[in-house]
Amino acid sequence: MGTKRSITAADLFVLLDREFRRRKSRDCASCVVQLPYRVREDNVSNWEVVTPAACGEGCNEVFEEVVREFQGLYALKPSNASERA
């Protein structure tokens, strides 16, 4: 797989939110995307995000699919100078 694009948490949030809204059930008005946060990098990604609770419309499964796809494409940039060292 190619190199992941480094992106800020705010920019990743916008992309996740847009894609989740595009794919989720139109009948759900409660599920939302939260800001992704950095974690120790593993073999998949250096970020995670809280998954919406089960709403009855299947949004959590849709969201998990979007996150898996985006974790393969994006890595979070460090948020401050101490993390860059």
C-alpha positions in Angstrom: 0.0 0.0 0.0 1.2 3.5 -0.7 2.1 6.3 1.7 -0.7 7.8 3.8 -1.5 11.4 3.5 -0.7 13.4 6.6 -3.7 15.5 7.7 -4.8 17.6 10.7 -7.5 16.2 13.0 -9.8 19.0 12.0 -9.4 18.3 8.3 -9.9 14.6 8.9 -13.0 15.3 10.9 -14.5 17.2 8.0 -13.8 14.4 5.6 -15.1 11.7 7.9 -18.3 13.8 8.7 -19.0 14.4 5.0 -18.6 10.7 4.0 -20.5 9.4 7.0 -23.4 11.8 6.3 -23.4 10.7 2.7 -23.6 7.0 3.6 -25.7 6.8 6.8 -29.4 6.2 7.0 -31.5 9.3 6.2 -33.8 8.2 9.0 -31.2 8.7 11.7 -31.0 12.2 13.2 -28.9 11.3 16.2 -25.6 9.9 15.0 -22.7 12.3 14.6 -18.9 12.1 14.0 -16.6 13.2 16.7 -13.1 14.6 16.4 -10.5 11.9 15.7 -7.6 11.7 18.1 -4.0 10.5 17.9 -3.0 7.1 19.4 0.2 5.2 19.4 0.7 4.0 15.8 0.1 0.4 15.1 0.0 -1.6 11.9 -3.2 0.1 10.8 -3.3 3.7 11.9 -2.1 6.5 14.3 -5.6 7.7 15.0 -9.0 6.6 16.3 -12.4 8.1 16.7 -15.4 7.3 19.0 -18.0 5.2 17.1 -21.6 6.2 17.4 -23.8 4.0 19.7 -26.2 1.6 18.1 -29.1 3.7 16.9 -31.3 1.0 15.2 -30.5 2.4 11.7 -27.1 0.6 11.3 -25.1 3.8 11.5 -22.4 2.3 13.7 -21.6 -0.3 11.1 -21.5 2.3 8.3 -19.2 4.5 10.4 -16.8 1.6 11.2 -16.6 0.9 7.4 -15.8 4.6 6.7 -13.2 4.7 9.5 -11.4 1.5 8.2 -11.2 3.0 4.7 -9.9 6.4 5.9 -7.4 4.8 8.3 -5.8 3.3 5.2 -5.6 6.7 3.5 -4.8 9.2 6.2 -2.4 9.7 9.1 -2.8 12.4 11.7 -0.2 15.1 11.9 1.3 15.8 15.3 -0.6 18.6 17.0 2.4 20.3 18.7 6.2 20.6 18.6 6.8 18.1 21.4 5.0 15.3 19.4 7.3 16.0 16.4 10.5 15.2 18.2 
